[in-house]
Amino acid sequence: MPIGRILGAALTALLTASGPAAADALKDDAIARLAASHEPDVPQAVGRLAAKQAGLGAARALLARRGRDAGLGGGWNAAAPEWQDAEAQFVRIIDGVIARGIEDPDWLRAIWADQAARVLNAEEADEIATHFAPAIGREQRIVIEVKVVGELLLASYTFTDRISDRVPGSEREFARMQAIWAEREPFRVRKFDGDVGAVRFGSRNPGVKYVRMLAIQGVDAMLGHINAVCAEAVLAASQAAAQADPFVESYRRRTAFEKP
């Protein structure tokens, strides 16, 4: 009998014999191990870029409006050094929001754990966590994270024009996302049909329902969190609107005696 089946049978026997409290503890442990087996890089890369571009858009709209309200002419734009200094101030605010909301992976661990607990029992969670440990299981996990979760997240933002490769100021985040995708070689052919565990995971439960959960409820929860961080970045820029005024005034003084 394969080692995974032996462990699963032992776990089932232990759950049956130990009562509800022990069963809950064993499930919690299995779910925690499963959540910890995932890498946060792909969802973080999408979230980082989405929040940066949302914040930049809000900051630039605010700077334009502030200049308009102050009666500045067409020279008040992204080419003006005062605009650039003001934008740098807002970028620091936006990056702070991203650091708090995206860079700490606890939000992803919570999503993976909460959603897995809804569809898996202790034995199933243990089976998948155990499967993801060796090389072949890690390869399947990488494919899921990039080709299922990552592509669905990316499609949600690119199809709605909330992520673009043409937003100045987000080049670093875009390049980082590209590098994370490239490191995982999404177009490399991977053959799983020669491994019994890989075939089992990809063709029947609990593997099939786990991947389905990641693609639907998991991605939906990730989108909810990323969207909230995007909204926070926009709000933070708005609340800091007065910080643009010294730069607007500096531009006004510099250009006051320039010929139109």
PyRosetta script that sets phi, psi and omega in degrees:
from pyrosetta import init, pose_from_sequence

init()
pose = pose_from_sequence("MPIGRILGAALTALLTASGPAAADALKDDAIARLAASHEPDVPQAVGRLAAKQAGLGAARALLARRGRDAGLGGGWNAAAPEWQDAEAQFVRIIDGVIARGIEDPDWLRAIWADQAARVLNAEEADEIATHFAPAIGREQRIVIEVKVVGELLLASYTFTDRISDRVPGSEREFARMQAIWAEREPFRVRKFDGDVGAVRFGSRNPGVKYVRMLAIQGVDAMLGHINAVCAEAVLAASQAAAQADPFVESYRRRTAFEKP")
pose.set_psi(1, 133.9)
pose.set_omega(1, 179.1)
pose.set_phi(2, -57.8)
pose.set_psi(2, 149.4)
pose.set_omega(2, -176.6)
pose.set_phi(3, -59.2)
pose.set_psi(3, -37.0)
pose.set_omega(3, 179.3)
pose.set_phi(4, -60.9)
pose.set_psi(4, -40.9)
pose.set_omega(4, 178.5)
pose.set_phi(5, -64.9)
pose.set_psi(5, -39.7)
pose.set_omega(5, -179.7)
pose.set_phi(6, -62.9)
pose.set_psi(6, -46.0)
pose.set_omega(6, 179.2)
pose.set_phi(7, -63.4)
pose.set_psi(7, -41.0)
pose.set_omega(7, 179.8)
pose.set_phi(8, -63.4)
pose.set_psi(8, -43.0)
pose.set_omega(8, 178.9)
pose.set_phi(9, -63.9)
pose.set_psi(9, -40.9)
pose.set_omega(9, 179.1)
pose.set_phi(10, -65.1)
pose.set_psi(10, -40.2)
pose.set_omega(10, 179.5)
pose.set_phi(11, -64.8)
pose.set_psi(11, -42.7)
pose.set_omega(11, 178.8)
pose.set_phi(12, -60.6)
pose.set_psi(12, -44.4)
pose.set_omega(12, 179.4)
pose.set_phi(13, -62.0)
pose.set_psi(13, -41.2)
pose.set_omega(13, -179.7)
pose.set_phi(14, -66.7)
pose.set_psi(14, -40.7)
pose.set_omega(14, 178.1)
pose.set_phi(15, -61.2)
pose.set_psi(15, -43.1)
pose.set_omega(15, -177.2)
pose.set_phi(16, -65.6)
pose.set_psi(16, -37.1)
pose.set_omega(16, -173.5)
pose.set_phi(17, -84.3)
pose.set_psi(17, -21.2)
pose.set_omega(17, -166.7)
pose.set_phi(18, -98.8)
pose.set_psi(18, -9.9)
pose.set_omega(18, 178.2)
pose.set_phi(19, 91.6)
pose.set_psi(19, 170.6)
pose.set_omega(19, -173.0)
pose.set_phi(20, -59.7)
pose.set_psi(20, -41.9)
pose.set_omega(20, -176.4)
pose.set_phi(21, -63.1)
pose.set_psi(21, -45.8)
pose.set_omega(21, 179.5)
pose.set_phi(22, -66.1)
pose.set_psi(22, -38.0)
pose.set_omega(22, 179.2)
pose.set_phi(23, -62.0)
pose.set_psi(23, -42.8)
pose.set_omega(23, 178.4)
pose.set_phi(24, -62.8)
pose.set_psi(24, -42.1)
pose.set_omega(24, -179.1)
pose.set_phi(25, -64.6)
pose.set_psi(25, -41.2)
pose.set_omega(25, 179.6)
pose.set_phi(26, -67.1)
pose.set_psi(26, -39.0)
pose.set_omega(26, 176.8)
pose.set_phi(27, -65.1)
pose.set_psi(27, -44.1)
pose.set_omega(27, 179.0)
pose.set_phi(28, -58.5)
pose.set_psi(28, -41.8)
pose.set_omega(28, 180.0)
pose.set_phi(29, -64.8)
pose.set_psi(29, -44.3)
pose.set_omega(29, -179.4)
pose.set_phi(30, -65.2)
pose.set_psi(30, -41.1)
pose.set_omega(30, 178.8)
pose.set_phi(31, -64.9)
pose.set_psi(31, -41.1)
pose.set_omega(31, 179.5)
pose.set_phi(32, -63.4)
pose.set_psi(32, -40.8)
pose.set_omega(32, 178.3)
pose.set_phi(33, -66.1)
pose.set_psi(33, -38.1)
pose.set_omega(33, 178.9)
pose.set_phi(34, -66.5)
pose.set_psi(34, -45.6)
pose.set_omega(34, 179.1)
pose.set_phi(35, -61.8)
pose.set_psi(35, -39.1)
pose.set_omega(35, -178.5)
pose.set_phi(36, -70.5)
pose.set_psi(36, -19.2)
pose.set_omega(36, -178.6)
pose.set_phi(37, -74.5)
pose.set_psi(37, -19.2)
pose.set_omega(37, -179.4)
pose.set_phi(38, -82.1)
pose.set_psi(38, 148.0)
pose.set_omega(38, 174.0)
pose.set_phi(39, -95.9)
pose.set_psi(39, 135.9)
pose.set_omega(39, -176.1)
pose.set_phi(40, -83.6)
pose.set_psi(40, -6.6)
pose.set_omega(40, -167.1)
pose.set_phi(41, -57.1)
pose.set_psi(41, -43.5)
pose.set_omega(41, -174.6)
pose.set_phi(42, -67.7)
pose.set_psi(42, -53.9)
pose.set_omega(42, 177.4)
pose.set_phi(43, -61.5)
pose.set_psi(43, -36.4)
pose.set_omega(43, 178.3)
pose.set_phi(44, -62.8)
pose.set_psi(44, -40.4)
pose.set_omega(44, -179.0)
pose.set_phi(45, -61.9)
pose.set_psi(45, -43.1)
pose.set_omega(45, 178.8)
pose.set_phi(46, -67.3)
pose.set_psi(46, -45.4)
pose.set_omega(46, -179.2)
pose.set_phi(47, -63.6)
pose.set_psi(47, -40.7)
pose.set_omega(47, 179.2)
pose.set_phi(48, -59.8)
pose.set_psi(48, -46.7)
pose.set_omega(48, -178.1)
pose.set_phi(49, -69.5)
pose.set_psi(49, -42.6)
pose.set_omega(49, -179.8)
pose.set_phi(50, -61.8)
pose.set_psi(50, -45.2)
pose.set_omega(50, -178.6)
pose.set_phi(51, -68.1)
pose.set_psi(51, -37.9)
pose.set_omega(51, -180.0)
pose.set_phi(52, -64.4)
pose.set_psi(52, -44.4)
pose.set_omega(52, -178.3)
pose.set_phi(53, -71.0)
pose.set_psi(53, -34.7)
pose.set_omega(53, 176.0)
pose.set_phi(54, -63.4)
pose.set_psi(54, -45.2)
pose.set_omega(54, -179.7)
pose.set_phi(55, -66.1)
pose.set_psi(55, -41.4)
pose.set_omega(55, 178.8)
pose.set_phi(56, -62.9)
pose.set_psi(56, -42.5)
pose.set_omega(56, 178.7)
pose.set_phi(57, -60.3)
pose.set_psi(57, -42.8)
pose.set_omega(57, 179.6)
pose.set_phi(58, -66.8)
pose.set_psi(58, -42.8)
pose.set_omega(58, -178.8)
pose.set_phi(59, -63.9)
pose.set_psi(59, -41.8)
pose.set_omega(59, -178.6)
pose.set_phi(60, -69.4)
pose.set_psi(60, -38.3)
pose.set_omega(60, 176.5)
pose.set_phi(61, -64.2)
pose.set_psi(61, -38.9)
pose.set_omega(61, 179.5)
pose.set_phi(62, -65.5)
pose.set_psi(62, -44.1)
pose.set_omega(62, 180.0)
pose.set_phi(63, -62.5)
pose.set_psi(63, -41.8)
pose.set_omega(63, 178.9)
pose.set_phi(64, -63.1)
pose.set_psi(64, -43.3)
pose.set_omega(64, -179.1)
pose.set_phi(65, -66.8)
pose.set_psi(65, -40.4)
pose.set_omega(65, -179.9)
pose.set_phi(66, -63.7)
pose.set_psi(66, -41.5)
pose.set_omega(66, 178.2)
pose.set_phi(67, -67.3)
pose.set_psi(67, -39.3)
pose.set_omega(67, 178.2)
pose.set_phi(68, -62.4)
pose.set_psi(68, -45.4)
pose.set_omega(68, -179.8)
pose.set_phi(69, -63.6)
pose.set_psi(69, -27.6)
pose.set_omega(69, 179.8)
pose.set_phi(70, -87.6)
pose.set_psi(70, 0.2)
pose.set_omega(70, 177.6)
pose.set_phi(71, 78.1)
pose.set_psi(71, 21.3)
pose.set_omega(71, 178.8)
pose.set_phi(72, -75.0)
pose.set_psi(72, 151.9)
pose.set_omega(72, -179.0)
pose.set_phi(73, -85.9)
pose.set_psi(73, -164.3)
pose.set_omega(73, -176.2)
pose.set_phi(74, -68.2)
pose.set_psi(74, -13.4)
pose.set_omega(74, 177.9)
pose.set_phi(75, -72.7)
pose.set_psi(75, -14.8)
pose.set_omega(75, 175.9)
pose.set_phi(76, -79.7)
pose.set_psi(76, 92.8)
pose.set_omega(76, -177.7)
pose.set_phi(77, -153.7)
pose.set_psi(77, -175.1)
pose.set_omega(77, -173.4)
pose.set_phi(78, -64.8)
pose.set_psi(78, -12.6)
pose.set_omega(78, 178.2)
pose.set_phi(79, -84.5)
pose.set_psi(79, -17.1)
pose.set_omega(79, -178.7)
pose.set_phi(80, -74.4)
pose.set_psi(80, 133.5)
pose.set_omega(80, -179.0)
pose.set_phi(81, -60.1)
pose.set_psi(81, -34.2)
pose.set_omega(81, 178.8)
pose.set_phi(82, -67.2)
pose.set_psi(82, -38.5)
pose.set_omega(82, 175.1)
pose.set_phi(83, -60.5)
pose.set_psi(83, -46.4)
pose.set_omega(83, -178.4)
pose.set_phi(84, -61.5)
pose.set_psi(84, -40.4)
pose.set_omega(84, 177.5)
pose.set_phi(85, -66.3)
pose.set_psi(85, -40.2)
pose.set_omega(85, 178.1)
pose.set_phi(86, -64.6)
pose.set_psi(86, -43.3)
pose.set_omega(86, 180.0)
pose.set_phi(87, -62.2)
pose.set_psi(87, -39.3)
pose.set_omega(87, 178.2)
pose.set_phi(88, -59.9)
pose.set_psi(88, -36.0)
pose.set_omega(88, 177.1)
pose.set_phi(89, -62.8)
pose.set_psi(89, -44.0)
pose.set_omega(89, 179.8)
pose.set_phi(90, -70.3)
pose.set_psi(90, -33.5)
pose.set_omega(90, 178.2)
pose.set_phi(91, -61.1)
pose.set_psi(91, -39.3)
pose.set_omega(91, 178.2)
pose.set_phi(92, -62.3)
pose.set_psi(92, -37.6)
pose.set_omega(92, 177.6)
pose.set_phi(93, -66.3)
pose.set_psi(93, -45.3)
pose.set_omega(93, -179.3)
pose.set_phi(94, -63.4)
pose.set_psi(94, -43.1)
pose.set_omega(94, 179.8)
pose.set_phi(95, -63.6)
pose.set_psi(95, -31.6)
pose.set_omega(95, 175.6)
pose.set_phi(96, -64.8)
pose.set_psi(96, -40.5)
pose.set_omega(96, 176.8)
pose.set_phi(97, -63.1)
pose.set_psi(97, -43.3)
pose.set_omega(97, -179.9)
pose.set_phi(98, -64.2)
pose.set_psi(98, -41.1)
pose.set_omega(98, 179.3)
pose.set_phi(99, -59.7)
pose.set_psi(99, -41.1)
pose.set_omega(99, -178.6)
pose.set_phi(100, -76.1)
pose.set_psi(100, -39.3)
pose.set_omega(100, -170.2)
pose.set_phi(101, -95.8)
pose.set_psi(101, -21.5)
pose.set_omega(101, -174.7)
pose.set_phi(102, -119.2)
pose.set_psi(102, -44.0)
pose.set_omega(102, -170.7)
pose.set_phi(103, -66.8)
pose.set_psi(103, -34.3)
pose.set_omega(103, 175.4)
pose.set_phi(104, -77.1)
pose.set_psi(104, 115.9)
pose.set_omega(104, -172.9)
pose.set_phi(105, -77.2)
pose.set_psi(105, 4.7)
pose.set_omega(105, -177.5)
pose.set_phi(106, -59.5)
pose.set_psi(106, -32.0)
pose.set_omega(106, 179.4)
pose.set_phi(107, -63.0)
pose.set_psi(107, -36.5)
pose.set_omega(107, 177.7)
pose.set_phi(108, -72.6)
pose.set_psi(108, -41.7)
pose.set_omega(108, 178.0)
pose.set_phi(109, -58.2)
pose.set_psi(109, -40.9)
pose.set_omega(109, 179.9)
pose.set_phi(110, -65.1)
pose.set_psi(110, -41.2)
pose.set_omega(110, 179.1)
pose.set_phi(111, -64.4)
pose.set_psi(111, -49.1)
pose.set_omega(111, 179.8)
pose.set_phi(112, -58.3)
pose.set_psi(112, -44.4)
pose.set_omega(112, -178.1)
pose.set_phi(113, -67.7)
pose.set_psi(113, -48.2)
pose.set_omega(113, -176.8)
pose.set_phi(114, -62.3)
pose.set_psi(114, -45.5)
pose.set_omega(114, -177.1)
pose.set_phi(115, -71.9)
pose.set_psi(115, -37.2)
pose.set_omega(115, 177.9)
pose.set_phi(116, -64.3)
pose.set_psi(116, -40.0)
pose.set_omega(116, -178.6)
pose.set_phi(117, -63.4)
pose.set_psi(117, -23.6)
pose.set_omega(117, 179.7)
pose.set_phi(118, -74.6)
pose.set_psi(118, -26.4)
pose.set_omega(118, -172.5)
pose.set_phi(119, -118.4)
pose.set_psi(119, -11.9)
pose.set_omega(119, -176.1)
pose.set_phi(120, -118.7)
pose.set_psi(120, 145.0)
pose.set_omega(120, 168.2)
pose.set_phi(121, -92.4)
pose.set_psi(121, -178.5)
pose.set_omega(121, -175.0)
pose.set_phi(122, -61.9)
pose.set_psi(122, -44.3)
pose.set_omega(122, -178.4)
pose.set_phi(123, -64.0)
pose.set_psi(123, -41.1)
pose.set_omega(123, -179.5)
pose.set_phi(124, -67.3)
pose.set_psi(124, -42.9)
pose.set_omega(124, 178.4)
pose.set_phi(125, -63.2)
pose.set_psi(125, -41.1)
pose.set_omega(125, 178.2)
pose.set_phi(126, -63.4)
pose.set_psi(126, -40.3)
pose.set_omega(126, -179.7)
pose.set_phi(127, -61.9)
pose.set_psi(127, -44.0)
pose.set_omega(127, -178.2)
pose.set_phi(128, -71.4)
pose.set_psi(128, -42.6)
pose.set_omega(128, 178.2)
pose.set_phi(129, -60.0)
pose.set_psi(129, -40.2)
pose.set_omega(129, 178.0)
pose.set_phi(130, -67.5)
pose.set_psi(130, -39.0)
pose.set_omega(130, 179.4)
pose.set_phi(131, -65.1)
pose.set_psi(131, -35.9)
pose.set_omega(131, -177.9)
pose.set_phi(132, -74.4)
pose.set_psi(132, -10.4)
pose.set_omega(132, -174.8)
pose.set_phi(133, -72.9)
pose.set_psi(133, -48.8)
pose.set_omega(133, -179.6)
pose.set_phi(134, -76.8)
pose.set_psi(134, 174.1)
pose.set_omega(134, -172.0)
pose.set_phi(135, -58.1)
pose.set_psi(135, -44.2)
pose.set_omega(135, -175.7)
pose.set_phi(136, -66.4)
pose.set_psi(136, -38.0)
pose.set_omega(136, 177.5)
pose.set_phi(137, -68.5)
pose.set_psi(137, -38.5)
pose.set_omega(137, 176.9)
pose.set_phi(138, -61.4)
pose.set_psi(138, -39.3)
pose.set_omega(138, 178.8)
pose.set_phi(139, -63.3)
pose.set_psi(139, -41.9)
pose.set_omega(139, 177.3)
pose.set_phi(140, -64.8)
pose.set_psi(140, -38.8)
pose.set_omega(140, 178.0)
pose.set_phi(141, -63.0)
pose.set_psi(141, -42.5)
pose.set_omega(141, 179.0)
pose.set_phi(142, -61.0)
pose.set_psi(142, -43.3)
pose.set_omega(142, 178.7)
pose.set_phi(143, -60.3)
pose.set_psi(143, -43.8)
pose.set_omega(143, 179.5)
pose.set_phi(144, -62.6)
pose.set_psi(144, -44.8)
pose.set_omega(144, -176.0)
pose.set_phi(145, -66.4)
pose.set_psi(145, -34.9)
pose.set_omega(145, -178.1)
pose.set_phi(146, -91.1)
pose.set_psi(146, -53.4)
pose.set_omega(146, -170.6)
pose.set_phi(147, -81.5)
pose.set_psi(147, -21.0)
pose.set_omega(147, 178.3)
pose.set_phi(148, -104.4)
pose.set_psi(148, -69.9)
pose.set_omega(148, -176.0)
pose.set_phi(149, -64.3)
pose.set_psi(149, -51.4)
pose.set_omega(149, -176.1)
pose.set_phi(150, -61.5)
pose.set_psi(150, -47.0)
pose.set_omega(150, -177.9)
pose.set_phi(151, -66.6)
pose.set_psi(151, -35.6)
pose.set_omega(151, 178.0)
pose.set_phi(152, -68.2)
pose.set_psi(152, -42.5)
pose.set_omega(152, 176.5)
pose.set_phi(153, -61.1)
pose.set_psi(153, -47.5)
pose.set_omega(153, -177.3)
pose.set_phi(154, -63.1)
pose.set_psi(154, -42.3)
pose.set_omega(154, -179.7)
pose.set_phi(155, -61.8)
pose.set_psi(155, -38.0)
pose.set_omega(155, -179.0)
pose.set_phi(156, -60.6)
pose.set_psi(156, -35.1)
pose.set_omega(156, -177.9)
pose.set_phi(157, -90.8)
pose.set_psi(157, -36.9)
pose.set_omega(157, -178.9)
pose.set_phi(158, -73.0)
pose.set_psi(158, -38.5)
pose.set_omega(158, -179.0)
pose.set_phi(159, -68.7)
pose.set_psi(159, -19.5)
pose.set_omega(159, 179.0)
pose.set_phi(160, -107.6)
pose.set_psi(160, 13.8)
pose.set_omega(160, 176.9)
pose.set_phi(161, 58.9)
pose.set_psi(161, 29.6)
pose.set_omega(161, 176.1)
pose.set_phi(162, -96.4)
pose.set_psi(162, -8.0)
pose.set_omega(162, 170.4)
pose.set_phi(163, -132.4)
pose.set_psi(163, 132.8)
pose.set_omega(163, -179.7)
pose.set_phi(164, -143.9)
pose.set_psi(164, 155.6)
pose.set_omega(164, 175.4)
pose.set_phi(165, -91.5)
pose.set_psi(165, 12.8)
pose.set_omega(165, -176.0)
pose.set_phi(166, -125.0)
pose.set_psi(166, 33.7)
pose.set_omega(166, 178.3)
pose.set_phi(167, -108.8)
pose.set_psi(167, 105.0)
pose.set_omega(167, 178.9)
pose.set_phi(168, -57.8)
pose.set_psi(168, 141.7)
pose.set_omega(168, 179.5)
pose.set_phi(169, 97.6)
pose.set_psi(169, -12.9)
pose.set_omega(169, 178.5)
pose.set_phi(170, -114.7)
pose.set_psi(170, 18.0)
pose.set_omega(170, -178.0)
pose.set_phi(171, -60.5)
pose.set_psi(171, -40.2)
pose.set_omega(171, -178.6)
pose.set_phi(172, -62.6)
pose.set_psi(172, -45.1)
pose.set_omega(172, -179.5)
pose.set_phi(173, -67.2)
pose.set_psi(173, -37.9)
pose.set_omega(173, 179.4)
pose.set_phi(174, -66.6)
pose.set_psi(174, -44.0)
pose.set_omega(174, 179.5)
pose.set_phi(175, -63.4)
pose.set_psi(175, -37.5)
pose.set_omega(175, 179.1)
pose.set_phi(176, -65.9)
pose.set_psi(176, -40.4)
pose.set_omega(176, 177.2)
pose.set_phi(177, -62.9)
pose.set_psi(177, -44.6)
pose.set_omega(177, 178.1)
pose.set_phi(178, -59.7)
pose.set_psi(178, -41.5)
pose.set_omega(178, -179.2)
pose.set_phi(179, -64.8)
pose.set_psi(179, -40.2)
pose.set_omega(179, 179.3)
pose.set_phi(180, -63.9)
pose.set_psi(180, -40.9)
pose.set_omega(180, 176.6)
pose.set_phi(181, -63.8)
pose.set_psi(181, -46.9)
pose.set_omega(181, -175.7)
pose.set_phi(182, -63.2)
pose.set_psi(182, -38.3)
pose.set_omega(182, 179.6)
pose.set_phi(183, -59.3)
pose.set_psi(183, -29.4)
pose.set_omega(183, -176.9)
pose.set_phi(184, -93.0)
pose.set_psi(184, 2.0)
pose.set_omega(184, 174.2)
pose.set_phi(185, 45.8)
pose.set_psi(185, 63.7)
pose.set_omega(185, -174.0)
pose.set_phi(186, -63.4)
pose.set_psi(186, -21.5)
pose.set_omega(186, -177.5)
pose.set_phi(187, -100.0)
pose.set_psi(187, 1.8)
pose.set_omega(187, 177.3)
pose.set_phi(188, -72.4)
pose.set_psi(188, 135.4)
pose.set_omega(188, 179.0)
pose.set_phi(189, -73.8)
pose.set_psi(189, 125.1)
pose.set_omega(189, 177.9)
pose.set_phi(190, -117.5)
pose.set_psi(190, 132.1)
pose.set_omega(190, -178.7)
pose.set_phi(191, -108.3)
pose.set_psi(191, 117.9)
pose.set_omega(191, -179.3)
pose.set_phi(192, -109.7)
pose.set_psi(192, -5.0)
pose.set_omega(192, -171.6)
pose.set_phi(193, -73.1)
pose.set_psi(193, -9.7)
pose.set_omega(193, 179.1)
pose.set_phi(194, -92.1)
pose.set_psi(194, 0.0)
pose.set_omega(194, -177.5)
pose.set_phi(195, -115.9)
pose.set_psi(195, 125.7)
pose.set_omega(195, -176.0)
pose.set_phi(196, -61.5)
pose.set_psi(196, -44.9)
pose.set_omega(196, -179.1)
pose.set_phi(197, -64.5)
pose.set_psi(197, -39.2)
pose.set_omega(197, 179.9)
pose.set_phi(198, -67.4)
pose.set_psi(198, -40.4)
pose.set_omega(198, 178.4)
pose.set_phi(199, -65.2)
pose.set_psi(199, -43.4)
pose.set_omega(199, 179.1)
pose.set_phi(200, -61.0)
pose.set_psi(200, -46.4)
pose.set_omega(200, -179.1)
pose.set_phi(201, -61.1)
pose.set_psi(201, -40.8)
pose.set_omega(201, -174.5)
pose.set_phi(202, -84.4)
pose.set_psi(202, -7.6)
pose.set_omega(202, -172.9)
pose.set_phi(203, -122.8)
pose.set_psi(203, -8.4)
pose.set_omega(203, -178.1)
pose.set_phi(204, -152.9)
pose.set_psi(204, 170.9)
pose.set_omega(204, 176.8)
pose.set_phi(205, -72.6)
pose.set_psi(205, 148.6)
pose.set_omega(205, 11.2)
pose.set_phi(206, -86.9)
pose.set_psi(206, -7.0)
pose.set_omega(206, -176.7)
pose.set_phi(207, -60.1)
pose.set_psi(207, -46.2)
pose.set_omega(207, -176.1)
pose.set_phi(208, -63.4)
pose.set_psi(208, -46.2)
pose.set_omega(208, -177.9)
pose.set_phi(209, -71.6)
pose.set_psi(209, -26.5)
pose.set_omega(209, 177.5)
pose.set_phi(210, -69.9)
pose.set_psi(210, -45.0)
pose.set_omega(210, 178.2)
pose.set_phi(211, -64.4)
pose.set_psi(211, -39.8)
pose.set_omega(211, 177.8)
pose.set_phi(212, -61.3)
pose.set_psi(212, -41.9)
pose.set_omega(212, 178.1)
pose.set_phi(213, -62.1)
pose.set_psi(213, -43.9)
pose.set_omega(213, 179.3)
pose.set_phi(214, -60.5)
pose.set_psi(214, -40.6)
pose.set_omega(214, -176.4)
pose.set_phi(215, -72.0)
pose.set_psi(215, -25.9)
pose.set_omega(215, -175.7)
pose.set_phi(216, -108.9)
pose.set_psi(216, -76.6)
pose.set_omega(216, -176.9)
pose.set_phi(217, -67.2)
pose.set_psi(217, -38.1)
pose.set_omega(217, -179.4)
pose.set_phi(218, -63.7)
pose.set_psi(218, -50.1)
pose.set_omega(218, 179.5)
pose.set_phi(219, -64.1)
pose.set_psi(219, -39.6)
pose.set_omega(219, 179.4)
pose.set_phi(220, -61.2)
pose.set_psi(220, -41.7)
pose.set_omega(220, 178.7)
pose.set_phi(221, -67.2)
pose.set_psi(221, -38.5)
pose.set_omega(221, 177.7)
pose.set_phi(222, -65.3)
pose.set_psi(222, -43.0)
pose.set_omega(222, 177.4)
pose.set_phi(223, -60.7)
pose.set_psi(223, -40.9)
pose.set_omega(223, 178.7)
pose.set_phi(224, -59.6)
pose.set_psi(224, -43.6)
pose.set_omega(224, 179.9)
pose.set_phi(225, -68.5)
pose.set_psi(225, -47.2)
pose.set_omega(225, -179.0)
pose.set_phi(226, -61.6)
pose.set_psi(226, -42.2)
pose.set_omega(226, 178.5)
pose.set_phi(227, -61.1)
pose.set_psi(227, -37.1)
pose.set_omega(227, 178.5)
pose.set_phi(228, -66.5)
pose.set_psi(228, -37.8)
pose.set_omega(228, 177.9)
pose.set_phi(229, -68.4)
pose.set_psi(229, -39.9)
pose.set_omega(229, 175.5)
pose.set_phi(230, -58.5)
pose.set_psi(230, -45.5)
pose.set_omega(230, 179.4)
pose.set_phi(231, -63.6)
pose.set_psi(231, -36.6)
pose.set_omega(231, 178.6)
pose.set_phi(232, -67.0)
pose.set_psi(232, -38.1)
pose.set_omega(232, 177.9)
pose.set_phi(233, -63.6)
pose.set_psi(233, -42.2)
pose.set_omega(233, 177.8)
pose.set_phi(234, -64.0)
pose.set_psi(234, -44.5)
pose.set_omega(234, -179.6)
pose.set_phi(235, -64.5)
pose.set_psi(235, -41.6)
pose.set_omega(235, -179.9)
pose.set_phi(236, -61.7)
pose.set_psi(236, -40.4)
pose.set_omega(236, 177.1)
pose.set_phi(237, -64.2)
pose.set_psi(237, -42.9)
pose.set_omega(237, -179.5)
pose.set_phi(238, -63.2)
pose.set_psi(238, -42.8)
pose.set_omega(238, -178.4)
pose.set_phi(239, -68.4)
pose.set_psi(239, -20.8)
pose.set_omega(239, 179.6)
pose.set_phi(240, -97.8)
pose.set_psi(240, 16.9)
pose.set_omega(240, -173.2)
pose.set_phi(241, -53.6)
pose.set_psi(241, -38.7)
pose.set_omega(241, -177.0)
pose.set_phi(242, -63.4)
pose.set_psi(242, -20.4)
pose.set_omega(242, 179.5)
pose.set_phi(243, -67.4)
pose.set_psi(243, -15.3)
pose.set_omega(243, 177.6)
pose.set_phi(244, -77.5)
pose.set_psi(244, -22.7)
pose.set_omega(244, -170.0)
pose.set_phi(245, -61.9)
pose.set_psi(245, -41.1)
pose.set_omega(245, 177.8)
pose.set_phi(246, -60.8)
pose.set_psi(246, -33.7)
pose.set_omega(246, 179.6)
pose.set_phi(247, -73.9)
pose.set_psi(247, -37.1)
pose.set_omega(247, 174.9)
pose.set_phi(248, -61.3)
pose.set_psi(248, -45.1)
pose.set_omega(248, -179.5)
pose.set_phi(249, -66.2)
pose.set_psi(249, -38.9)
pose.set_omega(249, 178.2)
pose.set_phi(250, -62.2)
pose.set_psi(250, -41.0)
pose.set_omega(250, 177.6)
pose.set_phi(251, -64.4)
pose.set_psi(251, -42.4)
pose.set_omega(251, -179.2)
pose.set_phi(252, -59.8)
pose.set_psi(252, -45.5)
pose.set_omega(252, -178.7)
pose.set_phi(253, -64.9)
pose.set_psi(253, -40.9)
pose.set_omega(253, -177.4)
pose.set_phi(254, -65.9)
pose.set_psi(254, -37.0)
pose.set_omega(254, -173.6)
pose.set_phi(255, -98.8)
pose.set_psi(255, 2.4)
pose.set_omega(255, -172.6)
pose.set_phi(256, -58.5)
pose.set_psi(256, -34.9)
pose.set_omega(256, -174.5)
pose.set_phi(257, -108.3)
pose.set_psi(257, 11.1)
pose.set_omega(257, 177.1)
pose.set_phi(258, -78.1)
pose.set_psi(258, 146.7)
pose.set_omega(258, 176.7)
pose.set_phi(259, -72.3)
pose.set_psi(259, 142.0)
pose.set_omega(259, 179.7)
pose.set_phi(260, -65.0)
pose.dump_pdb("model.pdb")
